[in-house]
């Protein structure tokens, strides 16, 4: 499972340069050019780390940093990348929630080293799978849909986790039965799985009657559609 990094930078050249180096280092990368757009990208992707410029249009980097800490206080790392060189600026950045602070101009290789160092310290908190704003955290037993935490039963959680670990793959009812009831003493009917999926759809689909995430594949089973 690759870790996702969000690059928030209004300078297109710098943003693309940072993204290239991150991708070469094995990270998934999402981008935003201003603070307001960064909020939407964050909620859709729930990144493990953010590389954040401070002098952003629409919403400052400092304001975005504080907003992030309100959403996921300990589960996302932030490296501020800024032309602000004063000691007071660095101290303030660390106080409001940054894990590291790097001054522009910078060496991309050094930035990657900082990313790796921060994730060595914090990466254990970032065990999650995210598709289109739906985020599951297996170690914490939590599911988020954008900024809303969902209340799932044990079977619903395990079912969703198995789907999200196997995106875009058709999974038979027999396989799903085994995943949920591996030690069952009696046969679990297909309709039991269908009932769990019906309830799960009500919680994760915009329109449960016409689901976009969990598709029924007639005669075969179900498929979690990851975009």
Biotite code that builds the C-alpha atoms (Angstrom):
import biotite.structure as struc

atoms = struc.array([
    struc.Atom([0.000, 0.000, 0.000], chain_id="A", res_id=1, res_name="UNK", atom_name="CA", element="C"),
    struc.Atom([1.603, 3.258, -1.152], chain_id="A", res_id=2, res_name="UNK", atom_name="CA", element="C"),
    struc.Atom([1.510, 6.297, 1.082], chain_id="A", res_id=3, res_name="UNK", atom_name="CA", element="C"),
    struc.Atom([-0.189, 9.371, -0.343], chain_id="A", res_id=4, res_name="UNK", atom_name="CA", element="C"),
    struc.Atom([1.408, 12.816, -0.185], chain_id="A", res_id=5, res_name="UNK", atom_name="CA", element="C"),
    struc.Atom([-0.500, 16.042, -0.792], chain_id="A", res_id=6, res_name="UNK", atom_name="CA", element="C"),
    struc.Atom([1.544, 18.874, -2.308], chain_id="A", res_id=7, res_name="UNK", atom_name="CA", element="C"),
    struc.Atom([-0.008, 22.299, -1.675], chain_id="A", res_id=8, res_name="UNK", atom_name="CA", element="C"),
    struc.Atom([1.902, 24.901, -3.675], chain_id="A", res_id=9, res_name="UNK", atom_name="CA", element="C"),
    struc.Atom([0.694, 27.761, -5.877], chain_id="A", res_id=10, res_name="UNK", atom_name="CA", element="C"),
    struc.Atom([3.882, 27.862, -7.968], chain_id="A", res_id=11, res_name="UNK", atom_name="CA", element="C"),
    struc.Atom([3.205, 25.315, -10.716], chain_id="A", res_id=12, res_name="UNK", atom_name="CA", element="C"),
    struc.Atom([6.885, 24.695, -11.474], chain_id="A", res_id=13, res_name="UNK", atom_name="CA", element="C"),
    struc.Atom([7.741, 23.953, -7.848], chain_id="A", res_id=14, res_name="UNK", atom_name="CA", element="C"),
    struc.Atom([4.607, 21.838, -7.395], chain_id="A", res_id=15, res_name="UNK", atom_name="CA", element="C"),
    struc.Atom([5.408, 19.701, -10.428], chain_id="A", res_id=16, res_name="UNK", atom_name="CA", element="C"),
    struc.Atom([9.065, 19.353, -9.441], chain_id="A", res_id=17, res_name="UNK", atom_name="CA", element="C"),
    struc.Atom([8.179, 18.154, -5.953], chain_id="A", res_id=18, res_name="UNK", atom_name="CA", element="C"),
    struc.Atom([5.571, 15.758, -7.355], chain_id="A", res_id=19, res_name="UNK", atom_name="CA", element="C"),
    struc.Atom([8.074, 14.224, -9.796], chain_id="A", res_id=20, res_name="UNK", atom_name="CA", element="C"),
    struc.Atom([10.583, 13.517, -7.044], chain_id="A", res_id=21, res_name="UNK", atom_name="CA", element="C"),
    struc.Atom([7.913, 12.073, -4.758], chain_id="A", res_id=22, res_name="UNK", atom_name="CA", element="C"),
    struc.Atom([6.593, 9.740, -7.455], chain_id="A", res_id=23, res_name="UNK", atom_name="CA", element="C"),
    struc.Atom([10.135, 8.577, -8.255], chain_id="A", res_id=24, res_name="UNK", atom_name="CA", element="C"),
    struc.Atom([10.511, 7.767, -4.573], chain_id="A", res_id=25, res_name="UNK", atom_name="CA", element="C"),
    struc.Atom([7.430, 5.541, -4.627], chain_id="A", res_id=26, res_name="UNK", atom_name="CA", element="C"),
    struc.Atom([4.701, 7.807, -3.243], chain_id="A", res_id=27, res_name="UNK", atom_name="CA", element="C"),
    struc.Atom([1.249, 8.476, -4.609], chain_id="A", res_id=28, res_name="UNK", atom_name="CA", element="C"),
    struc.Atom([0.872, 12.235, -5.105], chain_id="A", res_id=29, res_name="UNK", atom_name="CA", element="C"),
    struc.Atom([-2.119, 14.568, -5.179], chain_id="A", res_id=30, res_name="UNK", atom_name="CA", element="C"),
    struc.Atom([-1.858, 18.321, -5.674], chain_id="A", res_id=31, res_name="UNK", atom_name="CA", element="C"),
    struc.Atom([-3.576, 21.601, -4.867], chain_id="A", res_id=32, res_name="UNK", atom_name="CA", element="C"),
    struc.Atom([-2.710, 25.132, -5.963], chain_id="A", res_id=33, res_name="UNK", atom_name="CA", element="C"),
    struc.Atom([-4.428, 27.054, -3.153], chain_id="A", res_id=34, res_name="UNK", atom_name="CA", element="C"),
    struc.Atom([-5.601, 26.569, 0.399], chain_id="A", res_id=35, res_name="UNK", atom_name="CA", element="C"),
    struc.Atom([-9.298, 26.172, -0.356], chain_id="A", res_id=36, res_name="UNK", atom_name="CA", element="C"),
    struc.Atom([-8.715, 23.584, -3.089], chain_id="A", res_id=37, res_name="UNK", atom_name="CA", element="C"),
    struc.Atom([-6.399, 21.769, -0.690], chain_id="A", res_id=38, res_name="UNK", atom_name="CA", element="C"),
    struc.Atom([-9.305, 21.161, 1.696], chain_id="A", res_id=39, res_name="UNK", atom_name="CA", element="C"),
    struc.Atom([-11.278, 19.302, -0.958], chain_id="A", res_id=40, res_name="UNK", atom_name="CA", element="C"),
    struc.Atom([-8.257, 17.297, -2.108], chain_id="A", res_id=41, res_name="UNK", atom_name="CA", element="C"),
    struc.Atom([-7.475, 16.416, 1.506], chain_id="A", res_id=42, res_name="UNK", atom_name="CA", element="C"),
    struc.Atom([-10.977, 15.108, 2.210], chain_id="A", res_id=43, res_name="UNK", atom_name="CA", element="C"),
    struc.Atom([-11.037, 13.064, -0.989], chain_id="A", res_id=44, res_name="UNK", atom_name="CA", element="C"),
    struc.Atom([-7.647, 11.448, -0.415], chain_id="A", res_id=45, res_name="UNK", atom_name="CA", element="C"),
    struc.Atom([-6.801, 11.546, 3.326], chain_id="A", res_id=46, res_name="UNK", atom_name="CA", element="C"),
    struc.Atom([-3.038, 11.746, 2.695], chain_id="A", res_id=47, res_name="UNK", atom_name="CA", element="C"),
    struc.Atom([-0.365, 10.507, 5.096], chain_id="A", res_id=48, res_name="UNK", atom_name="CA", element="C"),
    struc.Atom([1.773, 13.616, 4.626], chain_id="A", res_id=49, res_name="UNK", atom_name="CA", element="C"),
    struc.Atom([1.328, 17.179, 3.355], chain_id="A", res_id=50, res_name="UNK", atom_name="CA", element="C"),
    struc.Atom([4.027, 19.363, 1.861], chain_id="A", res_id=51, res_name="UNK", atom_name="CA", element="C"),
    struc.Atom([2.660, 22.826, 2.467], chain_id="A", res_id=52, res_name="UNK", atom_name="CA", element="C"),
    struc.Atom([3.611, 26.239, 1.136], chain_id="A", res_id=53, res_name="UNK", atom_name="CA", element="C"),
    struc.Atom([2.585, 29.063, 3.468], chain_id="A", res_id=54, res_name="UNK", atom_name="CA", element="C"),
    struc.Atom([1.969, 31.991, 1.130], chain_id="A", res_id=55, res_name="UNK", atom_name="CA", element="C"),
    struc.Atom([-1.057, 30.569, -0.664], chain_id="A", res_id=56, res_name="UNK", atom_name="CA", element="C"),
    struc.Atom([-3.997, 32.295, -2.371], chain_id="A", res_id=57, res_name="UNK", atom_name="CA", element="C"),
    struc.Atom([-7.534, 32.053, -0.933], chain_id="A", res_id=58, res_name="UNK", atom_name="CA", element="C"),
    struc.Atom([-6.409, 30.457, 2.355], chain_id="A", res_id=59, res_name="UNK", atom_name="CA", element="C"),
    struc.Atom([-2.979, 30.755, 3.918], chain_id="A", res_id=60, res_name="UNK", atom_name="CA", element="C"),
    struc.Atom([-0.845, 27.730, 4.629], chain_id="A", res_id=61, res_name="UNK", atom_name="CA", element="C"),
    struc.Atom([-1.019, 28.481, 8.350], chain_id="A", res_id=62, res_name="UNK", atom_name="CA", element="C"),
    struc.Atom([-4.828, 28.512, 8.272], chain_id="A", res_id=63, res_name="UNK", atom_name="CA", element="C"),
    struc.Atom([-4.933, 25.296, 6.262], chain_id="A", res_id=64, res_name="UNK", atom_name="CA", element="C"),
    struc.Atom([-2.514, 23.641, 8.694], chain_id="A", res_id=65, res_name="UNK", atom_name="CA", element="C"),
    struc.Atom([-4.743, 24.493, 11.653], chain_id="A", res_id=66, res_name="UNK", atom_name="CA", element="C"),
    struc.Atom([-7.809, 23.217, 9.748], chain_id="A", res_id=67, res_name="UNK", atom_name="CA", element="C"),
    struc.Atom([-6.056, 19.903, 9.060], chain_id="A", res_id=68, res_name="UNK", atom_name="CA", element="C"),
    struc.Atom([-5.168, 19.461, 12.714], chain_id="A", res_id=69, res_name="UNK", atom_name="CA", element="C"),
    struc.Atom([-8.847, 19.845, 13.554], chain_id="A", res_id=70, res_name="UNK", atom_name="CA", element="C"),
    struc.Atom([-9.708, 17.029, 11.106], chain_id="A", res_id=71, res_name="UNK", atom_name="CA", element="C"),
    struc.Atom([-7.050, 14.394, 11.835], chain_id="A", res_id=72, res_name="UNK", atom_name="CA", element="C"),
    struc.Atom([-4.875, 15.595, 14.641], chain_id="A", res_id=73, res_name="UNK", atom_name="CA", element="C"),
    struc.Atom([-2.250, 12.857, 14.810], chain_id="A", res_id=74, res_name="UNK", atom_name="CA", element="C"),
    struc.Atom([-2.688, 10.898, 11.595], chain_id="A", res_id=75, res_name="UNK", atom_name="CA", element="C"),
    struc.Atom([-1.229, 13.190, 8.973], chain_id="A", res_id=76, res_name="UNK", atom_name="CA", element="C"),
    struc.Atom([2.244, 14.738, 8.941], chain_id="A", res_id=77, res_name="UNK", atom_name="CA", element="C"),
    struc.Atom([2.957, 18.243, 7.658], chain_id="A", res_id=78, res_name="UNK", atom_name="CA", element="C"),
    struc.Atom([6.185, 19.617, 6.224], chain_id="A", res_id=79, res_name="UNK", atom_name="CA", element="C"),
    struc.Atom([6.072, 23.352, 5.652], chain_id="A", res_id=80, res_name="UNK", atom_name="CA", element="C"),
    struc.Atom([8.010, 24.478, 2.589], chain_id="A", res_id=81, res_name="UNK", atom_name="CA", element="C"),
    struc.Atom([8.273, 28.244, 2.616], chain_id="A", res_id=82, res_name="UNK", atom_name="CA", element="C"),
    struc.Atom([10.231, 31.303, 1.579], chain_id="A", res_id=83, res_name="UNK", atom_name="CA", element="C"),
    struc.Atom([9.635, 32.669, 5.079], chain_id="A", res_id=84, res_name="UNK", atom_name="CA", element="C"),
    struc.Atom([13.091, 32.452, 6.614], chain_id="A", res_id=85, res_name="UNK", atom_name="CA", element="C"),
    struc.Atom([12.714, 34.215, 9.958], chain_id="A", res_id=86, res_name="UNK", atom_name="CA", element="C"),
    struc.Atom([13.166, 32.117, 13.073], chain_id="A", res_id=87, res_name="UNK", atom_name="CA", element="C"),
    struc.Atom([9.807, 33.371, 14.362], chain_id="A", res_id=88, res_name="UNK", atom_name="CA", element="C"),
    struc.Atom([8.091, 32.001, 11.232], chain_id="A", res_id=89, res_name="UNK", atom_name="CA", element="C"),
    struc.Atom([9.636, 28.569, 11.734], chain_id="A", res_id=90, res_name="UNK", atom_name="CA", element="C"),
    struc.Atom([8.717, 28.496, 15.408], chain_id="A", res_id=91, res_name="UNK", atom_name="CA", element="C"),
    struc.Atom([5.149, 29.538, 14.649], chain_id="A", res_id=92, res_name="UNK", atom_name="CA", element="C"),
    struc.Atom([4.847, 26.872, 11.942], chain_id="A", res_id=93, res_name="UNK", atom_name="CA", element="C"),
    struc.Atom([5.924, 24.155, 14.363], chain_id="A", res_id=94, res_name="UNK", atom_name="CA", element="C"),
    struc.Atom([3.642, 25.478, 17.096], chain_id="A", res_id=95, res_name="UNK", atom_name="CA", element="C"),
    struc.Atom([0.513, 25.402, 14.934], chain_id="A", res_id=96, res_name="UNK", atom_name="CA", element="C"),
    struc.Atom([1.064, 21.816, 13.848], chain_id="A", res_id=97, res_name="UNK", atom_name="CA", element="C"),
    struc.Atom([3.936, 21.301, 11.404], chain_id="A", res_id=98, res_name="UNK", atom_name="CA", element="C"),
    struc.Atom([6.221, 18.313, 11.927], chain_id="A", res_id=99, res_name="UNK", atom_name="CA", element="C"),
    struc.Atom([9.081, 19.857, 9.942], chain_id="A", res_id=100, res_name="UNK", atom_name="CA", element="C"),
    struc.Atom([9.990, 23.130, 8.236], chain_id="A", res_id=101, res_name="UNK", atom_name="CA", element="C"),
    struc.Atom([12.136, 23.547, 5.113], chain_id="A", res_id=102, res_name="UNK", atom_name="CA", element="C"),
    struc.Atom([13.143, 26.897, 3.625], chain_id="A", res_id=103, res_name="UNK", atom_name="CA", element="C"),
    struc.Atom([13.049, 27.781, -0.076], chain_id="A", res_id=104, res_name="UNK", atom_name="CA", element="C"),
    struc.Atom([15.083, 27.485, -2.214], chain_id="A", res_id=105, res_name="UNK", atom_name="CA", element="C"),
    struc.Atom([15.577, 23.815, -1.449], chain_id="A", res_id=106, res_name="UNK", atom_name="CA", element="C"),
    struc.Atom([17.263, 20.733, -2.833], chain_id="A", res_id=107, res_name="UNK", atom_name="CA", element="C"),
    struc.Atom([14.566, 18.199, -3.935], chain_id="A", res_id=108, res_name="UNK", atom_name="CA", element="C"),
    struc.Atom([16.722, 15.324, -2.707], chain_id="A", res_id=109, res_name="UNK", atom_name="CA", element="C"),
    struc.Atom([16.895, 16.937, 0.733], chain_id="A", res_id=110, res_name="UNK", atom_name="CA", element="C"),
    struc.Atom([13.122, 17.361, 0.745], chain_id="A", res_id=111, res_name="UNK", atom_name="CA", element="C"),
    struc.Atom([12.660, 13.641, 0.036], chain_id="A", res_id=112, res_name="UNK", atom_name="CA", element="C"),
    struc.Atom([15.036, 12.884, 2.906], chain_id="A", res_id=113, res_name="UNK", atom_name="CA", element="C"),
    struc.Atom([12.866, 15.026, 5.188], chain_id="A", res_id=114, res_name="UNK", atom_name="CA", element="C"),
    struc.Atom([9.732, 13.214, 3.956], chain_id="A", res_id=115, res_name="UNK", atom_name="CA", element="C"),
    struc.Atom([11.269, 9.831, 4.686], chain_id="A", res_id=116, res_name="UNK", atom_name="CA", element="C"),
    struc.Atom([12.487, 10.942, 8.109], chain_id="A", res_id=117, res_name="UNK", atom_name="CA", element="C"),
    struc.Atom([9.080, 12.310, 9.125], chain_id="A", res_id=118, res_name="UNK", atom_name="CA", element="C"),
    struc.Atom([7.239, 9.203, 7.919], chain_id="A", res_id=119, res_name="UNK", atom_name="CA", element="C"),
    struc.Atom([9.639, 6.954, 9.817], chain_id="A", res_id=120, res_name="UNK", atom_name="CA", element="C"),
    struc.Atom([8.409, 8.677, 12.964], chain_id="A", res_id=121, res_name="UNK", atom_name="CA", element="C"),
    struc.Atom([4.739, 9.013, 12.090], chain_id="A", res_id=122, res_name="UNK", atom_name="CA", element="C"),
    struc.Atom([3.959, 6.475, 9.364], chain_id="A", res_id=123, res_name="UNK", atom_name="CA", element="C"),
    struc.Atom([2.654, 3.886, 11.811], chain_id="A", res_id=124, res_name="UNK", atom_name="CA", element="C"),
    struc.Atom([-0.286, 6.194, 12.486], chain_id="A", res_id=125, res_name="UNK", atom_name="CA", element="C"),
    struc.Atom([-1.151, 6.340, 8.785], chain_id="A", res_id=126, res_name="UNK", atom_name="CA", element="C"),
    struc.Atom([-2.574, 2.905, 8.056], chain_id="A", res_id=127, res_name="UNK", atom_name="CA", element="C"),
    struc.Atom([-5.505, 3.707, 5.800], chain_id="A", res_id=128, res_name="UNK", atom_name="CA", element="C"),
    struc.Atom([-7.053, 3.001, 2.411], chain_id="A", res_id=129, res_name="UNK", atom_name="CA", element="C"),
    struc.Atom([-8.859, 5.818, 0.606], chain_id="A", res_id=130, res_name="UNK", atom_name="CA", element="C"),
    struc.Atom([-10.921, 5.962, -2.575], chain_id="A", res_id=131, res_name="UNK", atom_name="CA", element="C"),
    struc.Atom([-12.908, 9.045, -3.602], chain_id="A", res_id=132, res_name="UNK", atom_name="CA", element="C"),
    struc.Atom([-13.320, 10.369, -0.077], chain_id="A", res_id=133, res_name="UNK", atom_name="CA", element="C"),
    struc.Atom([-14.133, 6.998, 1.519], chain_id="A", res_id=134, res_name="UNK", atom_name="CA", element="C"),
    struc.Atom([-11.358, 6.204, 3.990], chain_id="A", res_id=135, res_name="UNK", atom_name="CA", element="C"),
    struc.Atom([-10.961, 3.096, 6.150], chain_id="A", res_id=136, res_name="UNK", atom_name="CA", element="C"),
    struc.Atom([-8.492, 2.913, 9.032], chain_id="A", res_id=137, res_name="UNK", atom_name="CA", element="C"),
    struc.Atom([-8.096, -0.774, 9.921], chain_id="A", res_id=138, res_name="UNK", atom_name="CA", element="C"),
    struc.Atom([-5.921, -0.249, 12.992], chain_id="A", res_id=139, res_name="UNK", atom_name="CA", element="C"),
    struc.Atom([-8.397, 2.187, 14.536], chain_id="A", res_id=140, res_name="UNK", atom_name="CA", element="C"),
    struc.Atom([-11.574, 0.519, 13.295], chain_id="A", res_id=141, res_name="UNK", atom_name="CA", element="C"),
    struc.Atom([-12.806, 3.775, 11.771], chain_id="A", res_id=142, res_name="UNK", atom_name="CA", element="C"),
    struc.Atom([-14.401, 4.728, 8.475], chain_id="A", res_id=143, res_name="UNK", atom_name="CA", element="C"),
    struc.Atom([-14.677, 8.286, 7.176], chain_id="A", res_id=144, res_name="UNK", atom_name="CA", element="C"),
    struc.Atom([-16.740, 9.548, 4.274], chain_id="A", res_id=145, res_name="UNK", atom_name="CA", element="C"),
    struc.Atom([-15.215, 12.944, 3.469], chain_id="A", res_id=146, res_name="UNK", atom_name="CA", element="C"),
    struc.Atom([-15.299, 14.639, 6.897], chain_id="A", res_id=147, res_name="UNK", atom_name="CA", element="C"),
    struc.Atom([-17.988, 12.435, 8.453], chain_id="A", res_id=148, res_name="UNK", atom_name="CA", element="C"),
    struc.Atom([-17.208, 9.402, 10.616], chain_id="A", res_id=149, res_name="UNK", atom_name="CA", element="C"),
    struc.Atom([-19.471, 6.445, 9.854], chain_id="A", res_id=150, res_name="UNK", atom_name="CA", element="C"),
    struc.Atom([-20.889, 4.032, 12.414], chain_id="A", res_id=151, res_name="UNK", atom_name="CA", element="C"),
    struc.Atom([-20.467, 0.522, 10.997], chain_id="A", res_id=152, res_name="UNK", atom_name="CA", element="C"),
    struc.Atom([-21.120, -2.834, 12.598], chain_id="A", res_id=153, res_name="UNK", atom_name="CA", element="C"),
    struc.Atom([-18.265, -5.347, 12.881], chain_id="A", res_id=154, res_name="UNK", atom_name="CA", element="C"),
    struc.Atom([-19.468, -7.278, 9.822], chain_id="A", res_id=155, res_name="UNK", atom_name="CA", element="C"),
    struc.Atom([-20.004, -4.099, 7.784], chain_id="A", res_id=156, res_name="UNK", atom_name="CA", element="C"),
    struc.Atom([-16.501, -2.894, 8.661], chain_id="A", res_id=157, res_name="UNK", atom_name="CA", element="C"),
    struc.Atom([-14.862, -6.222, 7.787], chain_id="A", res_id=158, res_name="UNK", atom_name="CA", element="C"),
    struc.Atom([-16.839, -6.432, 4.564], chain_id="A", res_id=159, res_name="UNK", atom_name="CA", element="C"),
    struc.Atom([-15.835, -2.927, 3.489], chain_id="A", res_id=160, res_name="UNK", atom_name="CA", element="C"),
    struc.Atom([-12.195, -3.525, 4.447], chain_id="A", res_id=161, res_name="UNK", atom_name="CA", element="C"),
    struc.Atom([-12.069, -6.665, 2.299], chain_id="A", res_id=162, res_name="UNK", atom_name="CA", element="C"),
    struc.Atom([-13.642, -4.830, -0.618], chain_id="A", res_id=163, res_name="UNK", atom_name="CA", element="C"),
    struc.Atom([-11.238, -1.896, -0.361], chain_id="A", res_id=164, res_name="UNK", atom_name="CA", element="C"),
    struc.Atom([-8.243, -4.240, -0.143], chain_id="A", res_id=165, res_name="UNK", atom_name="CA", element="C"),
    struc.Atom([-9.428, -5.814, -3.401], chain_id="A", res_id=166, res_name="UNK", atom_name="CA", element="C"),
    struc.Atom([-10.654, -2.904, -5.558], chain_id="A", res_id=167, res_name="UNK", atom_name="CA", element="C"),
    struc.Atom([-12.158, -3.493, -8.999], chain_id="A", res_id=168, res_name="UNK", atom_name="CA", element="C"),
    struc.Atom([-12.166, -7.271, -8.460], chain_id="A", res_id=169, res_name="UNK", atom_name="CA", element="C"),
    struc.Atom([-15.332, -9.370, -8.675], chain_id="A", res_id=170, res_name="UNK", atom_name="CA", element="C"),
    struc.Atom([-15.759, -11.209, -5.363], chain_id="A", res_id=171, res_name="UNK", atom_name="CA", element="C"),
    struc.Atom([-18.153, -14.134, -5.053], chain_id="A", res_id=172, res_name="UNK", atom_name="CA", element="C"),
    struc.Atom([-20.686, -14.474, -2.260], chain_id="A", res_id=173, res_name="UNK", atom_name="CA", element="C"),
    struc.Atom([-18.907, -17.664, -1.193], chain_id="A", res_id=174, res_name="UNK", atom_name="CA", element="C"),
    struc.Atom([-15.666, -15.733, -0.693], chain_id="A", res_id=175, res_name="UNK", atom_name="CA", element="C"),
    struc.Atom([-17.447, -13.011, 1.257], chain_id="A", res_id=176, res_name="UNK", atom_name="CA", element="C"),
    struc.Atom([-19.135, -15.628, 3.453], chain_id="A", res_id=177, res_name="UNK", atom_name="CA", element="C"),
    struc.Atom([-15.761, -17.133, 4.290], chain_id="A", res_id=178, res_name="UNK", atom_name="CA", element="C"),
    struc.Atom([-14.287, -13.694, 5.092], chain_id="A", res_id=179, res_name="UNK", atom_name="CA", element="C"),
    struc.Atom([-17.090, -12.872, 7.534], chain_id="A", res_id=180, res_name="UNK", atom_name="CA", element="C"),
    struc.Atom([-17.815, -16.329, 8.945], chain_id="A", res_id=181, res_name="UNK", atom_name="CA", element="C"),
    struc.Atom([-14.619, -18.424, 8.643], chain_id="A", res_id=182, res_name="UNK", atom_name="CA", element="C"),
    struc.Atom([-15.547, -20.696, 11.551], chain_id="A", res_id=183, res_name="UNK", atom_name="CA", element="C"),
    struc.Atom([-19.293, -20.954, 11.059], chain_id="A", res_id=184, res_name="UNK", atom_name="CA", element="C"),
    struc.Atom([-20.788, -24.278, 12.158], chain_id="A", res_id=185, res_name="UNK", atom_name="CA", element="C"),
    struc.Atom([-23.622, -24.089, 9.665], chain_id="A", res_id=186, res_name="UNK", atom_name="CA", element="C"),
    struc.Atom([-24.083, -22.807, 6.151], chain_id="A", res_id=187, res_name="UNK", atom_name="CA", element="C"),
    struc.Atom([-24.477, -19.055, 5.920], chain_id="A", res_id=188, res_name="UNK", atom_name="CA", element="C"),
    struc.Atom([-27.025, -18.241, 3.272], chain_id="A", res_id=189, res_name="UNK", atom_name="CA", element="C"),
    struc.Atom([-26.207, -15.897, 0.402], chain_id="A", res_id=190, res_name="UNK", atom_name="CA", element="C"),
    struc.Atom([-29.011, -13.610, 1.470], chain_id="A", res_id=191, res_name="UNK", atom_name="CA", element="C"),
    struc.Atom([-27.148, -12.931, 4.737], chain_id="A", res_id=192, res_name="UNK", atom_name="CA", element="C"),
    struc.Atom([-24.315, -11.371, 2.717], chain_id="A", res_id=193, res_name="UNK", atom_name="CA", element="C"),
    struc.Atom([-26.847, -9.521, 0.574], chain_id="A", res_id=194, res_name="UNK", atom_name="CA", element="C"),
    struc.Atom([-28.415, -8.071, 3.734], chain_id="A", res_id=195, res_name="UNK", atom_name="CA", element="C"),
    struc.Atom([-25.040, -6.858, 5.044], chain_id="A", res_id=196, res_name="UNK", atom_name="CA", element="C"),
    struc.Atom([-24.248, -5.228, 1.718], chain_id="A", res_id=197, res_name="UNK", atom_name="CA", element="C"),
    struc.Atom([-27.664, -3.580, 1.554], chain_id="A", res_id=198, res_name="UNK", atom_name="CA", element="C"),
    struc.Atom([-27.081, -1.999, 4.981], chain_id="A", res_id=199, res_name="UNK", atom_name="CA", element="C"),
    struc.Atom([-23.506, -1.000, 4.078], chain_id="A", res_id=200, res_name="UNK", atom_name="CA", element="C"),
    struc.Atom([-24.692, 0.690, 0.882], chain_id="A", res_id=201, res_name="UNK", atom_name="CA", element="C"),
    struc.Atom([-27.090, 2.829, 2.902], chain_id="A", res_id=202, res_name="UNK", atom_name="CA", element="C"),
    struc.Atom([-24.096, 4.228, 4.784], chain_id="A", res_id=203, res_name="UNK", atom_name="CA", element="C"),
    struc.Atom([-21.547, 4.731, 1.986], chain_id="A", res_id=204, res_name="UNK", atom_name="CA", element="C"),
    struc.Atom([-23.579, 5.352, -1.167], chain_id="A", res_id=205, res_name="UNK", atom_name="CA", element="C"),
    struc.Atom([-25.171, 8.645, -2.220], chain_id="A", res_id=206, res_name="UNK", atom_name="CA", element="C"),
    struc.Atom([-27.996, 6.640, -3.790], chain_id="A", res_id=207, res_name="UNK", atom_name="CA", element="C"),
    struc.Atom([-28.191, 3.078, -2.377], chain_id="A", res_id=208, res_name="UNK", atom_name="CA", element="C"),
    struc.Atom([-30.736, 2.125, -5.038], chain_id="A", res_id=209, res_name="UNK", atom_name="CA", element="C"),
    struc.Atom([-28.170, 2.912, -7.730], chain_id="A", res_id=210, res_name="UNK", atom_name="CA", element="C"),
    struc.Atom([-24.815, 2.202, -6.049], chain_id="A", res_id=211, res_name="UNK", atom_name="CA", element="C"),
    struc.Atom([-21.575, 3.497, -7.521], chain_id="A", res_id=212, res_name="UNK", atom_name="CA", element="C"),
    struc.Atom([-19.118, 2.000, -5.030], chain_id="A", res_id=213, res_name="UNK", atom_name="CA", element="C"),
    struc.Atom([-20.332, -1.568, -4.470], chain_id="A", res_id=214, res_name="UNK", atom_name="CA", element="C"),
    struc.Atom([-21.698, -2.989, -7.711], chain_id="A", res_id=215, res_name="UNK", atom_name="CA", element="C"),
    struc.Atom([-23.695, -6.184, -8.066], chain_id="A", res_id=216, res_name="UNK", atom_name="CA", element="C"),
    struc.Atom([-22.234, -8.385, -10.805], chain_id="A", res_id=217, res_name="UNK", atom_name="CA", element="C"),
    struc.Atom([-25.122, -10.620, -11.808], chain_id="A", res_id=218, res_name="UNK", atom_name="CA", element="C"),
    struc.Atom([-24.408, -14.308, -11.435], chain_id="A", res_id=219, res_name="UNK", atom_name="CA", element="C"),
    struc.Atom([-20.909, -13.661, -10.047], chain_id="A", res_id=220, res_name="UNK", atom_name="CA", element="C"),
    struc.Atom([-20.996, -11.563, -6.873], chain_id="A", res_id=221, res_name="UNK", atom_name="CA", element="C"),
    struc.Atom([-19.954, -8.016, -6.031], chain_id="A", res_id=222, res_name="UNK", atom_name="CA", element="C"),
    struc.Atom([-17.249, -5.548, -7.012], chain_id="A", res_id=223, res_name="UNK", atom_name="CA", element="C"),
    struc.Atom([-15.944, -2.482, -5.181], chain_id="A", res_id=224, res_name="UNK", atom_name="CA", element="C"),
    struc.Atom([-15.376, 0.211, -7.805], chain_id="A", res_id=225, res_name="UNK", atom_name="CA", element="C"),
    struc.Atom([-12.303, 2.322, -7.012], chain_id="A", res_id=226, res_name="UNK", atom_name="CA", element="C"),
    struc.Atom([-11.775, 5.499, -9.004], chain_id="A", res_id=227, res_name="UNK", atom_name="CA", element="C"),
])
